Amino acid sequence: MRVALRFTYSADIAEIPDFIWNDMKNHVNKFDEWLYNESNDHPYWVYKKNKKVAVSFDADAFINWLNEFVLTDCDKAFIVERDKTDYDEKMPTLYF
């Protein structure tokens, strides 16, 4: 199924397995927990004086997380289109 991953001014359109959408709130919460957990050394940290001070991420971060931690034994999620400002707003949308 296609979903819009909406950021401030545009959205990336992703293809995800249908069953993921049924529990999307839970997946987004787990992604947030993983993303902001300082014990995780992912590439989305912003450092200042060698200290983690913030995160900076885009749709790829969420898609990569889904593929690595949720979609381990099934079809993977992927980005179909990037930086869309004109997409079908009836499409299921996640706001980041």
PDB file of N, CA, C and O in Angstrom:
ATOM      1  N   MET A   1       0.846  -1.166   0.000  1.00  0.00           N
ATOM      2  CA  MET A   1       0.000   0.000   0.000  1.00  0.00           C
ATOM      3  C   MET A   1       0.889   1.225   0.000  1.00  0.00           C
ATOM      4  O   MET A   1       1.989   1.207   0.553  1.00  0.00           O
ATOM      5  N   ARG A   2       0.417   2.271  -0.612  1.00  0.00           N
ATOM      6  CA  ARG A   2       1.165   3.532  -0.662  1.00  0.00           C
ATOM      7  C   ARG A   2       0.736   4.441   0.475  1.00  0.00           C
ATOM      8  O   ARG A   2      -0.451   4.595   0.764  1.00  0.00           O
ATOM      9  N   VAL A   3       1.738   5.040   1.114  1.00  0.00           N
ATOM     10  CA  VAL A   3       1.497   5.993   2.197  1.00  0.00           C
ATOM     11  C   VAL A   3       2.392   7.206   1.984  1.00  0.00           C
ATOM     12  O   VAL A   3       3.468   7.113   1.394  1.00  0.00           O
ATOM     13  N   ALA A   4       1.922   8.334   2.475  1.00  0.00           N
ATOM     14  CA  ALA A   4       2.724   9.555   2.434  1.00  0.00           C
ATOM     15  C   ALA A   4       3.415   9.722   3.771  1.00  0.00           C
ATOM     16  O   ALA A   4       2.781   9.640   4.823  1.00  0.00           O
ATOM     17  N   LEU A   5       4.705   9.954   3.728  1.00  0.00           N
ATOM     18  CA  LEU A   5       5.488  10.252   4.917  1.00  0.00           C
ATOM     19  C   LEU A   5       5.747  11.751   4.861  1.00  0.00           C
ATOM     20  O   LEU A   5       6.637  12.221   4.152  1.00  0.00           O
ATOM     21  N   ARG A   6       4.956  12.481   5.619  1.00  0.00           N
ATOM     22  CA  ARG A   6       4.899  13.940   5.499  1.00  0.00           C
ATOM     23  C   ARG A   6       5.871  14.616   6.458  1.00  0.00           C
ATOM     24  O   ARG A   6       5.896  14.340   7.658  1.00  0.00           O
ATOM     25  N   PHE A   7       6.666  15.507   5.887  1.00  0.00           N
ATOM     26  CA  PHE A   7       7.550  16.356   6.660  1.00  0.00           C
ATOM     27  C   PHE A   7       7.072  17.791   6.455  1.00  0.00           C
ATOM     28  O   PHE A   7       6.009  17.987   5.867  1.00  0.00           O
ATOM     29  N   THR A   8       7.782  18.765   6.896  1.00  0.00           N
ATOM     30  CA  THR A   8       7.291  20.142   6.945  1.00  0.00           C
ATOM     31  C   THR A   8       6.628  20.618   5.653  1.00  0.00           C
ATOM     32  O   THR A   8       5.473  21.044   5.682  1.00  0.00           O
ATOM     33  N   TYR A   9       7.316  20.556   4.545  1.00  0.00           N
ATOM     34  CA  TYR A   9       6.790  21.151   3.323  1.00  0.00           C
ATOM     35  C   TYR A   9       6.481  20.163   2.210  1.00  0.00           C
ATOM     36  O   TYR A   9       5.894  20.541   1.196  1.00  0.00           O
ATOM     37  N   SER A  10       6.854  18.941   2.375  1.00  0.00           N
ATOM     38  CA  SER A  10       6.629  17.956   1.324  1.00  0.00           C
ATOM     39  C   SER A  10       6.485  16.573   1.940  1.00  0.00           C
ATOM     40  O   SER A  10       6.605  16.391   3.151  1.00  0.00           O
ATOM     41  N   ALA A  11       6.228  15.620   1.080  1.00  0.00           N
ATOM     42  CA  ALA A  11       6.072  14.242   1.536  1.00  0.00           C
ATOM     43  C   ALA A  11       6.852  13.310   0.614  1.00  0.00           C
ATOM     44  O   ALA A  11       7.005  13.572  -0.579  1.00  0.00           O
ATOM     45  N   ASP A  12       7.335  12.231   1.188  1.00  0.00           N
ATOM     46  CA  ASP A  12       7.874  11.133   0.399  1.00  0.00           C
ATOM     47  C   ASP A  12       6.790  10.073   0.369  1.00  0.00           C
ATOM     48  O   ASP A  12       6.134   9.814   1.378  1.00  0.00           O
ATOM     49  N   ILE A  13       6.606   9.466  -0.781  1.00  0.00           N
ATOM     50  CA  ILE A  13       5.600   8.424  -0.941  1.00  0.00           C
ATOM     51  C   ILE A  13       6.316   7.087  -0.824  1.00  0.00           C
ATOM     52  O   ILE A  13       7.301   6.829  -1.516  1.00  0.00           O
ATOM     53  N   ALA A  14       5.806   6.244   0.062  1.00  0.00           N
ATOM     54  CA  ALA A  14       6.430   4.938   0.304  1.00  0.00           C
ATOM     55  C   ALA A  14       5.454   3.822   0.010  1.00  0.00           C
ATOM     56  O   ALA A  14       4.239   3.982   0.127  1.00  0.00           O
ATOM     57  N   GLU A  15       6.004   2.706  -0.369  1.00  0.00           N
ATOM     58  CA  GLU A  15       5.237   1.469  -0.534  1.00  0.00           C
ATOM     59  C   GLU A  15       5.566   0.599   0.665  1.00  0.00           C
ATOM     60  O   GLU A  15       6.732   0.296   0.918  1.00  0.00           O
ATOM     61  N   ILE A  16       4.535   0.193   1.407  1.00  0.00           N
ATOM     62  CA  ILE A  16       4.728  -0.662   2.578  1.00  0.00           C
ATOM     63  C   ILE A  16       3.768  -1.838   2.479  1.00  0.00           C
ATOM     64  O   ILE A  16       2.718  -1.720   1.847  1.00  0.00           O
ATOM     65  N   PRO A  17       4.105  -2.969   3.091  1.00  0.00           N
ATOM     66  CA  PRO A  17       3.143  -4.080   3.128  1.00  0.00           C
ATOM     67  C   PRO A  17       1.860  -3.636   3.838  1.00  0.00           C
ATOM     68  O   PRO A  17       1.919  -2.913   4.832  1.00  0.00           O
ATOM     69  N   ASP A  18       0.726  -4.060   3.339  1.00  0.00           N
ATOM     70  CA  ASP A  18      -0.573  -3.632   3.870  1.00  0.00           C
ATOM     71  C   ASP A  18      -0.711  -3.844   5.370  1.00  0.00           C
ATOM     72  O   ASP A  18      -1.252  -2.984   6.064  1.00  0.00           O
ATOM     73  N   PHE A  19      -0.236  -4.967   5.880  1.00  0.00           N
ATOM     74  CA  PHE A  19      -0.459  -5.281   7.292  1.00  0.00           C
ATOM     75  C   PHE A  19       0.226  -4.294   8.231  1.00  0.00           C
ATOM     76  O   PHE A  19      -0.178  -4.161   9.386  1.00  0.00           O
ATOM     77  N   ILE A  20       1.247  -3.604   7.755  1.00  0.00           N
ATOM     78  CA  ILE A  20       1.961  -2.634   8.583  1.00  0.00           C
ATOM     79  C   ILE A  20       1.035  -1.494   8.983  1.00  0.00           C
ATOM     80  O   ILE A  20       1.089  -1.027  10.121  1.00  0.00           O
ATOM     81  N   TRP A  21       0.193  -1.040   8.070  1.00  0.00           N
ATOM     82  CA  TRP A  21      -0.672   0.107   8.345  1.00  0.00           C
ATOM     83  C   TRP A  21      -1.630  -0.178   9.493  1.00  0.00           C
ATOM     84  O   TRP A  21      -1.986   0.734  10.239  1.00  0.00           O
ATOM     85  N   ASN A  22      -2.050  -1.425   9.645  1.00  0.00           N
ATOM     86  CA  ASN A  22      -3.012  -1.781  10.694  1.00  0.00           C
ATOM     87  C   ASN A  22      -2.494  -1.504  12.097  1.00  0.00           C
ATOM     88  O   ASN A  22      -3.285  -1.331  13.024  1.00  0.00           O
ATOM     89  N   ASP A  23      -1.177  -1.458  12.265  1.00  0.00           N
ATOM     90  CA  ASP A  23      -0.579  -1.211  13.578  1.00  0.00           C
ATOM     91  C   ASP A  23       0.439  -0.065  13.498  1.00  0.00           C
ATOM     92  O   ASP A  23       1.445  -0.061  14.208  1.00  0.00           O
ATOM     93  N   MET A  24       0.159   0.896  12.626  1.00  0.00           N
ATOM     94  CA  MET A  24       1.141   1.942  12.347  1.00  0.00           C
ATOM     95  C   MET A  24       1.454   2.808  13.556  1.00  0.00           C
ATOM     96  O   MET A  24       2.610   3.181  13.754  1.00  0.00           O
ATOM     97  N   LYS A  25       0.463   3.138  14.366  1.00  0.00           N
ATOM     98  CA  LYS A  25       0.734   3.977  15.544  1.00  0.00           C
ATOM     99  C   LYS A  25       1.772   3.309  16.443  1.00  0.00           C
ATOM    100  O   LYS A  25       2.686   3.972  16.933  1.00  0.00           O
ATOM    101  N   ASN A  26       1.638   2.024  16.657  1.00  0.00           N
ATOM    102  CA  ASN A  26       2.600   1.278  17.461  1.00  0.00           C
ATOM    103  C   ASN A  26       3.985   1.297  16.816  1.00  0.00           C
ATOM    104  O   ASN A  26       4.989   1.476  17.505  1.00  0.00           O
ATOM    105  N   HIS A  27       4.041   1.112  15.499  1.00  0.00           N
ATOM    106  CA  HIS A  27       5.333   1.122  14.807  1.00  0.00           C
ATOM    107  C   HIS A  27       6.007   2.489  14.909  1.00  0.00           C
ATOM    108  O   HIS A  27       7.213   2.574  15.140  1.00  0.00           O
ATOM    109  N   VAL A  28       5.234   3.548  14.737  1.00  0.00           N
ATOM    110  CA  VAL A  28       5.801   4.899  14.838  1.00  0.00           C
ATOM    111  C   VAL A  28       6.309   5.157  16.258  1.00  0.00           C
ATOM    112  O   VAL A  28       7.379   5.742  16.433  1.00  0.00           O
ATOM    113  N   ASN A  29       5.567   4.736  17.253  1.00  0.00           N
ATOM    114  CA  ASN A  29       6.019   4.900  18.640  1.00  0.00           C
ATOM    115  C   ASN A  29       7.324   4.152  18.886  1.00  0.00           C
ATOM    116  O   ASN A  29       8.229   4.685  19.529  1.00  0.00           O
ATOM    117  N   LYS A  30       7.431   2.934  18.388  1.00  0.00           N
ATOM    118  CA  LYS A  30       8.666   2.159  18.569  1.00  0.00           C
ATOM    119  C   LYS A  30       9.830   2.778  17.805  1.00  0.00           C
ATOM    120  O   LYS A  30      10.966   2.777  18.278  1.00  0.00           O
ATOM    121  N   PHE A  31       9.536   3.306  16.621  1.00  0.00           N
ATOM    122  CA  PHE A  31      10.566   4.014  15.860  1.00  0.00           C
ATOM    123  C   PHE A  31      11.073   5.211  16.652  1.00  0.00           C
ATOM    124  O   PHE A  31      12.283   5.412  16.760  1.00  0.00           O
ATOM    125  N   ASP A  32      10.166   6.007  17.208  1.00  0.00           N
ATOM    126  CA  ASP A  32      10.559   7.168  18.011  1.00  0.00           C
ATOM    127  C   ASP A  32      11.407   6.758  19.212  1.00  0.00           C
ATOM    128  O   ASP A  32      12.413   7.401  19.512  1.00  0.00           O
ATOM    129  N   GLU A  33      11.008   5.700  19.892  1.00  0.00           N
ATOM    130  CA  GLU A  33      11.788   5.216  21.038  1.00  0.00           C
ATOM    131  C   GLU A  33      13.198   4.837  20.605  1.00  0.00           C
ATOM    132  O   GLU A  33      14.173   5.184  21.271  1.00  0.00           O
ATOM    133  N   TRP A  34      13.301   4.125  19.489  1.00  0.00           N
ATOM    134  CA  TRP A  34      14.602   3.715  18.968  1.00  0.00           C
ATOM    135  C   TRP A  34      15.416   4.924  18.543  1.00  0.00           C
ATOM    136  O   TRP A  34      16.602   5.019  18.858  1.00  0.00           O
ATOM    137  N   LEU A  35      14.788   5.848  17.831  1.00  0.00           N
ATOM    138  CA  LEU A  35      15.478   7.008  17.281  1.00  0.00           C
ATOM    139  C   LEU A  35      16.080   7.881  18.371  1.00  0.00           C
ATOM    140  O   LEU A  35      17.201   8.368  18.225  1.00  0.00           O
ATOM    141  N   TYR A  36      15.348   8.086  19.465  1.00  0.00           N
ATOM    142  CA  TYR A  36      15.795   8.998  20.523  1.00  0.00           C
ATOM    143  C   TYR A  36      16.519   8.300  21.680  1.00  0.00           C
ATOM    144  O   TYR A  36      16.905   8.949  22.652  1.00  0.00           O
ATOM    145  N   ASN A  37      16.699   7.004  21.578  1.00  0.00           N
ATOM    146  CA  ASN A  37      17.423   6.266  22.610  1.00  0.00           C
ATOM    147  C   ASN A  37      18.921   6.486  22.413  1.00  0.00           C
ATOM    148  O   ASN A  37      19.497   6.034  21.424  1.00  0.00           O
ATOM    149  N   GLU A  38      19.536   7.175  23.348  1.00  0.00           N
ATOM    150  CA  GLU A  38      20.942   7.536  23.200  1.00  0.00           C
ATOM    151  C   GLU A  38      21.888   6.342  23.163  1.00  0.00           C
ATOM    152  O   GLU A  38      23.042   6.491  22.762  1.00  0.00           O
ATOM    153  N   SER A  39      21.436   5.182  23.563  1.00  0.00           N
ATOM    154  CA  SER A  39      22.306   4.011  23.493  1.00  0.00           C
ATOM    155  C   SER A  39      22.374   3.440  22.072  1.00  0.00           C
ATOM    156  O   SER A  39      23.199   2.569  21.796  1.00  0.00           O
ATOM    157  N   ASN A  40      21.518   3.921  21.176  1.00  0.00           N
ATOM    158  CA  ASN A  40      21.551   3.472  19.779  1.00  0.00           C
ATOM    159  C   ASN A  40      22.480   4.365  18.968  1.00  0.00           C
ATOM    160  O   ASN A  40      22.313   5.584  18.929  1.00  0.00           O
ATOM    161  N   ASP A  41      23.450   3.750  18.328  1.00  0.00           N
ATOM    162  CA  ASP A  41      24.413   4.499  17.523  1.00  0.00           C
ATOM    163  C   ASP A  41      24.019   4.455  16.049  1.00  0.00           C
ATOM    164  O   ASP A  41      24.725   3.876  15.223  1.00  0.00           O
ATOM    165  N   HIS A  42      22.897   5.066  15.736  1.00  0.00           N
ATOM    166  CA  HIS A  42      22.451   5.145  14.345  1.00  0.00           C
ATOM    167  C   HIS A  42      23.016   6.403  13.686  1.00  0.00           C
ATOM    168  O   HIS A  42      23.552   7.271  14.375  1.00  0.00           O
ATOM    169  N   PRO A  43      22.904   6.509  12.374  1.00  0.00           N
ATOM    170  CA  PRO A  43      23.503   7.652  11.670  1.00  0.00           C
ATOM    171  C   PRO A  43      22.684   8.943  11.708  1.00  0.00           C
ATOM    172  O   PRO A  43      23.022   9.901  11.013  1.00  0.00           O
ATOM    173  N   TYR A  44      21.625   8.987  12.496  1.00  0.00           N
ATOM    174  CA  TYR A  44      20.741  10.152  12.497  1.00  0.00           C
ATOM    175  C   TYR A  44      21.019  11.113  13.652  1.00  0.00           C
ATOM    176  O   TYR A  44      20.312  12.108  13.817  1.00  0.00           O
ATOM    177  N   TRP A  45      22.032  10.823  14.442  1.00  0.00           N
ATOM    178  CA  TRP A  45      22.394  11.708  15.546  1.00  0.00           C
ATOM    179  C   TRP A  45      23.117  12.939  15.041  1.00  0.00           C
ATOM    180  O   TRP A  45      23.888  12.879  14.084  1.00  0.00           O
ATOM    181  N   VAL A  46      22.857  14.049  15.697  1.00  0.00           N
ATOM    182  CA  VAL A  46      23.612  15.279  15.485  1.00  0.00           C
ATOM    183  C   VAL A  46      24.499  15.436  16.715  1.00  0.00           C
ATOM    184  O   VAL A  46      24.026  15.367  17.850  1.00  0.00           O
ATOM    185  N   TYR A  47      25.775  15.645  16.477  1.00  0.00           N
ATOM    186  CA  TYR A  47      26.750  15.743  17.570  1.00  0.00           C
ATOM    187  C   TYR A  47      27.234  17.179  17.732  1.00  0.00           C
ATOM    188  O   TYR A  47      27.374  17.930  16.767  1.00  0.00           O
ATOM    189  N   LYS A  48      27.479  17.524  18.976  1.00  0.00           N
ATOM    190  CA  LYS A  48      28.128  18.785  19.298  1.00  0.00           C
ATOM    191  C   LYS A  48      29.159  18.479  20.362  1.00  0.00           C
ATOM    192  O   LYS A  48      28.828  17.994  21.443  1.00  0.00           O
ATOM    193  N   LYS A  49      30.415  18.767  20.048  1.00  0.00           N
ATOM    194  CA  LYS A  49      31.521  18.455  20.960  1.00  0.00           C
ATOM    195  C   LYS A  49      31.493  16.984  21.382  1.00  0.00           C
ATOM    196  O   LYS A  49      31.644  16.656  22.558  1.00  0.00           O
ATOM    197  N   ASN A  50      31.298  16.116  20.403  1.00  0.00           N
ATOM    198  CA  ASN A  50      31.290  14.662  20.590  1.00  0.00           C
ATOM    199  C   ASN A  50      30.153  14.161  21.468  1.00  0.00           C
ATOM    200  O   ASN A  50      30.227  13.053  21.999  1.00  0.00           O
ATOM    201  N   LYS A  51      29.118  14.948  21.627  1.00  0.00           N
ATOM    202  CA  LYS A  51      27.969  14.535  22.425  1.00  0.00           C
ATOM    203  C   LYS A  51      26.714  14.563  21.544  1.00  0.00           C
ATOM    204  O   LYS A  51      26.523  15.485  20.751  1.00  0.00           O
ATOM    205  N   LYS A  52      25.864  13.542  21.694  1.00  0.00           N
ATOM    206  CA  LYS A  52      24.605  13.487  20.965  1.00  0.00           C
ATOM    207  C   LYS A  52      23.677  14.565  21.514  1.00  0.00           C
ATOM    208  O   LYS A  52      23.360  14.577  22.704  1.00  0.00           O
ATOM    209  N   VAL A  53      23.246  15.472  20.636  1.00  0.00           N
ATOM    210  CA  VAL A  53      22.410  16.575  21.097  1.00  0.00           C
ATOM    211  C   VAL A  53      21.036  16.614  20.429  1.00  0.00           C
ATOM    212  O   VAL A  53      20.119  17.249  20.950  1.00  0.00           O
ATOM    213  N   ALA A  54      20.883  15.952  19.296  1.00  0.00           N
ATOM    214  CA  ALA A  54      19.600  15.972  18.577  1.00  0.00           C
ATOM    215  C   ALA A  54      19.611  14.877  17.527  1.00  0.00           C
ATOM    216  O   ALA A  54      20.628  14.221  17.303  1.00  0.00           O
ATOM    217  N   VAL A  55      18.472  14.690  16.888  1.00  0.00           N
ATOM    218  CA  VAL A  55      18.398  13.784  15.750  1.00  0.00           C
ATOM    219  C   VAL A  55      17.945  14.579  14.532  1.00  0.00           C
ATOM    220  O   VAL A  55      17.197  15.550  14.641  1.00  0.00           O
ATOM    221  N   SER A  56      18.412  14.144  13.386  1.00  0.00           N
ATOM    222  CA  SER A  56      18.007  14.716  12.106  1.00  0.00           C
ATOM    223  C   SER A  56      17.722  13.540  11.186  1.00  0.00           C
ATOM    224  O   SER A  56      18.610  12.739  10.892  1.00  0.00           O
ATOM    225  N   PHE A  57      16.474  13.442  10.733  1.00  0.00           N
ATOM    226  CA  PHE A  57      16.118  12.271   9.939  1.00  0.00           C
ATOM    227  C   PHE A  57      15.109  12.636   8.870  1.00  0.00           C
ATOM    228  O   PHE A  57      14.492  13.701   8.895  1.00  0.00           O
ATOM    229  N   ASP A  58      14.963  11.716   7.931  1.00  0.00           N
ATOM    230  CA  ASP A  58      13.996  11.872   6.858  1.00  0.00           C
ATOM    231  C   ASP A  58      13.253  10.552   6.700  1.00  0.00           C
ATOM    232  O   ASP A  58      13.367   9.669   7.551  1.00  0.00           O
ATOM    233  N   ALA A  59      12.505  10.414   5.636  1.00  0.00           N
ATOM    234  CA  ALA A  59      11.712   9.204   5.424  1.00  0.00           C
ATOM    235  C   ALA A  59      12.578   7.953   5.356  1.00  0.00           C
ATOM    236  O   ALA A  59      12.151   6.877   5.775  1.00  0.00           O
ATOM    237  N   ASP A  60      13.791   8.091   4.831  1.00  0.00           N
ATOM    238  CA  ASP A  60      14.691   6.932   4.762  1.00  0.00           C
ATOM    239  C   ASP A  60      14.932   6.315   6.122  1.00  0.00           C
ATOM    240  O   ASP A  60      15.037   5.094   6.237  1.00  0.00           O
ATOM    241  N   ALA A  61      15.023   7.133   7.151  1.00  0.00           N
ATOM    242  CA  ALA A  61      15.257   6.613   8.500  1.00  0.00           C
ATOM    243  C   ALA A  61      14.122   5.696   8.925  1.00  0.00           C
ATOM    244  O   ALA A  61      14.363   4.605   9.442  1.00  0.00           O
ATOM    245  N   PHE A  62      12.893   6.130   8.713  1.00  0.00           N
ATOM    246  CA  PHE A  62      11.750   5.305   9.096  1.00  0.00           C
ATOM    247  C   PHE A  62      11.675   4.035   8.253  1.00  0.00           C
ATOM    248  O   PHE A  62      11.441   2.949   8.783  1.00  0.00           O
ATOM    249  N   ILE A  63      11.873   4.168   6.949  1.00  0.00           N
ATOM    250  CA  ILE A  63      11.834   2.998   6.060  1.00  0.00           C
ATOM    251  C   ILE A  63      12.943   2.013   6.421  1.00  0.00           C
ATOM    252  O   ILE A  63      12.706   0.807   6.483  1.00  0.00           O
ATOM    253  N   ASN A  64      14.150   2.523   6.658  1.00  0.00           N
ATOM    254  CA  ASN A  64      15.256   1.631   7.044  1.00  0.00           C
ATOM    255  C   ASN A  64      14.961   0.915   8.354  1.00  0.00           C
ATOM    256  O   ASN A  64      15.257  -0.270   8.500  1.00  0.00           O
ATOM    257  N   TRP A  65      14.374   1.641   9.312  1.00  0.00           N
ATOM    258  CA  TRP A  65      14.025   1.033  10.594  1.00  0.00           C
ATOM    259  C   TRP A  65      12.971  -0.058  10.393  1.00  0.00           C
ATOM    260  O   TRP A  65      13.106  -1.160  10.924  1.00  0.00           O
ATOM    261  N   LEU A  66      11.925   0.249   9.628  1.00  0.00           N
ATOM    262  CA  LEU A  66      10.900  -0.770   9.354  1.00  0.00           C
ATOM    263  C   LEU A  66      11.525  -2.025   8.756  1.00  0.00           C
ATOM    264  O   LEU A  66      11.244  -3.140   9.197  1.00  0.00           O
ATOM    265  N   ASN A  67      12.372  -1.837   7.755  1.00  0.00           N
ATOM    266  CA  ASN A  67      12.974  -2.985   7.077  1.00  0.00           C
ATOM    267  C   ASN A  67      13.890  -3.792   7.987  1.00  0.00           C
ATOM    268  O   ASN A  67      13.945  -5.018   7.886  1.00  0.00           O
ATOM    269  N   GLU A  68      14.597  -3.122   8.860  1.00  0.00           N
ATOM    270  CA  GLU A  68      15.547  -3.826   9.731  1.00  0.00           C
ATOM    271  C   GLU A  68      14.902  -4.482  10.941  1.00  0.00           C
ATOM    272  O   GLU A  68      15.312  -5.569  11.347  1.00  0.00           O
ATOM    273  N   PHE A  69      13.890  -3.831  11.524  1.00  0.00           N
ATOM    274  CA  PHE A  69      13.360  -4.306  12.801  1.00  0.00           C
ATOM    275  C   PHE A  69      11.949  -4.898  12.735  1.00  0.00           C
ATOM    276  O   PHE A  69      11.556  -5.641  13.634  1.00  0.00           O
ATOM    277  N   VAL A  70      11.194  -4.587  11.703  1.00  0.00           N
ATOM    278  CA  VAL A  70       9.809  -5.066  11.628  1.00  0.00           C
ATOM    279  C   VAL A  70       9.619  -6.030  10.466  1.00  0.00           C
ATOM    280  O   VAL A  70       9.035  -7.100  10.635  1.00  0.00           O
ATOM    281  N   LEU A  71      10.100  -5.663   9.310  1.00  0.00           N
ATOM    282  CA  LEU A  71       9.882  -6.457   8.094  1.00  0.00           C
ATOM    283  C   LEU A  71      11.054  -7.400   7.847  1.00  0.00           C
ATOM    284  O   LEU A  71      11.632  -7.420   6.760  1.00  0.00           O
ATOM    285  N   THR A  72      11.388  -8.163   8.845  1.00  0.00           N
ATOM    286  CA  THR A  72      12.586  -9.000   8.753  1.00  0.00           C
ATOM    287  C   THR A  72      12.400 -10.205   7.835  1.00  0.00           C
ATOM    288  O   THR A  72      13.352 -10.627   7.178  1.00  0.00           O
ATOM    289  N   ASP A  73      11.202 -10.761   7.777  1.00  0.00           N
ATOM    290  CA  ASP A  73      10.978 -11.986   7.002  1.00  0.00           C
ATOM    291  C   ASP A  73       9.881 -11.824   5.960  1.00  0.00           C
ATOM    292  O   ASP A  73       9.141 -12.769   5.688  1.00  0.00           O
ATOM    293  N   CYS A  74       9.769 -10.630   5.371  1.00  0.00           N
ATOM    294  CA  CYS A  74       8.716 -10.422   4.377  1.00  0.00           C
ATOM    295  C   CYS A  74       9.148  -9.331   3.405  1.00  0.00           C
ATOM    296  O   CYS A  74      10.284  -8.860   3.455  1.00  0.00           O
ATOM    297  N   ASP A  75       8.246  -8.934   2.527  1.00  0.00           N
ATOM    298  CA  ASP A  75       8.547  -7.871   1.575  1.00  0.00           C
ATOM    299  C   ASP A  75       8.966  -6.602   2.307  1.00  0.00           C
ATOM    300  O   ASP A  75       8.435  -6.287   3.372  1.00  0.00           O
ATOM    301  N   LYS A  76       9.902  -5.891   1.744  1.00  0.00           N
ATOM    302  CA  LYS A  76      10.436  -4.674   2.350  1.00  0.00           C
ATOM    303  C   LYS A  76       9.657  -3.442   1.900  1.00  0.00           C
ATOM    304  O   LYS A  76       8.991  -3.446   0.864  1.00  0.00           O
ATOM    305  N   ALA A  77       9.760  -2.400   2.701  1.00  0.00           N
ATOM    306  CA  ALA A  77       9.192  -1.096   2.366  1.00  0.00           C
ATOM    307  C   ALA A  77      10.224  -0.328   1.543  1.00  0.00           C
ATOM    308  O   ALA A  77      11.424  -0.582   1.647  1.00  0.00           O
ATOM    309  N   PHE A  78       9.752   0.607   0.728  1.00  0.00           N
ATOM    310  CA  PHE A  78      10.675   1.413  -0.061  1.00  0.00           C
ATOM    311  C   PHE A  78      10.015   2.728  -0.469  1.00  0.00           C
ATOM    312  O   PHE A  78       8.790   2.847  -0.486  1.00  0.00           O
ATOM    313  N   ILE A  79      10.846   3.702  -0.796  1.00  0.00           N
ATOM    314  CA  ILE A  79      10.381   5.012  -1.240  1.00  0.00           C
ATOM    315  C   ILE A  79      10.071   4.931  -2.735  1.00  0.00           C
ATOM    316  O   ILE A  79      10.871   4.423  -3.520  1.00  0.00           O
ATOM    317  N   VAL A  80       8.904   5.438  -3.113  1.00  0.00           N
ATOM    318  CA  VAL A  80       8.481   5.444  -4.507  1.00  0.00           C
ATOM    319  C   VAL A  80       8.752   6.804  -5.149  1.00  0.00           C
ATOM    320  O   VAL A  80       9.234   6.884  -6.279  1.00  0.00           O
ATOM    321  N   GLU A  81       8.435   7.869  -4.414  1.00  0.00           N
ATOM    322  CA  GLU A  81       8.654   9.232  -4.903  1.00  0.00           C
ATOM    323  C   GLU A  81       9.127  10.096  -3.746  1.00  0.00           C
ATOM    324  O   GLU A  81       8.779   9.854  -2.590  1.00  0.00           O
ATOM    325  N   ARG A  82       9.927  11.110  -4.071  1.00  0.00           N
ATOM    326  CA  ARG A  82      10.480  11.981  -3.036  1.00  0.00           C
ATOM    327  C   ARG A  82      10.033  13.426  -3.220  1.00  0.00           C
ATOM    328  O   ARG A  82       9.780  13.886  -4.334  1.00  0.00           O
ATOM    329  N   ASP A  83       9.944  14.123  -2.095  1.00  0.00           N
ATOM    330  CA  ASP A  83       9.690  15.568  -2.071  1.00  0.00           C
ATOM    331  C   ASP A  83       8.452  15.983  -2.861  1.00  0.00           C
ATOM    332  O   ASP A  83       8.491  16.938  -3.637  1.00  0.00           O
ATOM    333  N   LYS A  84       7.370  15.266  -2.658  1.00  0.00           N
ATOM    334  CA  LYS A  84       6.116  15.583  -3.346  1.00  0.00           C
ATOM    335  C   LYS A  84       5.371  16.672  -2.580  1.00  0.00           C
ATOM    336  O   LYS A  84       5.178  16.577  -1.368  1.00  0.00           O
ATOM    337  N   THR A  85       4.966  17.687  -3.294  1.00  0.00           N
ATOM    338  CA  THR A  85       4.122  18.718  -2.694  1.00  0.00           C
ATOM    339  C   THR A  85       2.688  18.594  -3.189  1.00  0.00           C
ATOM    340  O   THR A  85       1.770  19.186  -2.621  1.00  0.00           O
ATOM    341  N   ASP A  86       2.507  17.824  -4.247  1.00  0.00           N
ATOM    342  CA  ASP A  86       1.170  17.617  -4.801  1.00  0.00           C
ATOM    343  C   ASP A  86       0.890  16.120  -4.901  1.00  0.00           C
ATOM    344  O   ASP A  86       1.179  15.481  -5.913  1.00  0.00           O
ATOM    345  N   TYR A  87       0.334  15.590  -3.850  1.00  0.00           N
ATOM    346  CA  TYR A  87      -0.014  14.169  -3.822  1.00  0.00           C
ATOM    347  C   TYR A  87      -1.464  14.063  -3.354  1.00  0.00           C
ATOM    348  O   TYR A  87      -2.030  15.017  -2.821  1.00  0.00           O
ATOM    349  N   ASP A  88      -2.040  12.909  -3.558  1.00  0.00           N
ATOM    350  CA  ASP A  88      -3.432  12.677  -3.174  1.00  0.00           C
ATOM    351  C   ASP A  88      -3.546  12.728  -1.653  1.00  0.00           C
ATOM    352  O   ASP A  88      -3.064  11.831  -0.962  1.00  0.00           O
ATOM    353  N   GLU A  89      -4.173  13.759  -1.141  1.00  0.00           N
ATOM    354  CA  GLU A  89      -4.259  13.929   0.314  1.00  0.00           C
ATOM    355  C   GLU A  89      -5.213  12.942   0.974  1.00  0.00           C
ATOM    356  O   GLU A  89      -5.328  12.917   2.200  1.00  0.00           O
ATOM    357  N   LYS A  90      -5.892  12.137   0.182  1.00  0.00           N
ATOM    358  CA  LYS A  90      -6.712  11.051   0.728  1.00  0.00           C
ATOM    359  C   LYS A  90      -5.853   9.828   1.042  1.00  0.00           C
ATOM    360  O   LYS A  90      -6.310   8.887   1.691  1.00  0.00           O
ATOM    361  N   MET A  91      -4.611   9.851   0.577  1.00  0.00           N
ATOM    362  CA  MET A  91      -3.670   8.756   0.819  1.00  0.00           C
ATOM    363  C   MET A  91      -3.387   8.703   2.323  1.00  0.00           C
ATOM    364  O   MET A  91      -3.275   9.748   2.965  1.00  0.00           O
ATOM    365  N   PRO A  92      -3.270   7.503   2.889  1.00  0.00           N
ATOM    366  CA  PRO A  92      -2.864   7.405   4.297  1.00  0.00           C
ATOM    367  C   PRO A  92      -1.558   8.174   4.509  1.00  0.00           C
ATOM    368  O   PRO A  92      -0.623   8.052   3.718  1.00  0.00           O
ATOM    369  N   THR A  93      -1.503   8.962   5.576  1.00  0.00           N
ATOM    370  CA  THR A  93      -0.372   9.854   5.784  1.00  0.00           C
ATOM    371  C   THR A  93       0.149   9.758   7.209  1.00  0.00           C
ATOM    372  O   THR A  93      -0.624   9.702   8.166  1.00  0.00           O
ATOM    373  N   LEU A  94       1.465   9.741   7.336  1.00  0.00           N
ATOM    374  CA  LEU A  94       2.128   9.840   8.639  1.00  0.00           C
ATOM    375  C   LEU A  94       2.817  11.183   8.681  1.00  0.00           C
ATOM    376  O   LEU A  94       3.471  11.581   7.717  1.00  0.00           O
ATOM    377  N   TYR A  95       2.674  11.888   9.795  1.00  0.00           N
ATOM    378  CA  TYR A  95       3.276  13.204   9.960  1.00  0.00           C
ATOM    379  C   TYR A  95       4.464  13.104  10.905  1.00  0.00           C
ATOM    380  O   TYR A  95       4.354  12.603  12.024  1.00  0.00           O
ATOM    381  N   PHE A  96       5.595  13.591  10.428  1.00  0.00           N
ATOM    382  CA  PHE A  96       6.816  13.586  11.244  1.00  0.00           C
ATOM    383  C   PHE A  96       7.216  15.004  11.556  1.00  0.00           C
ATOM    384  O   PHE A  96       8.219  15.228  12.234  1.00  0.00           O
TER     385      PHE A  96
END
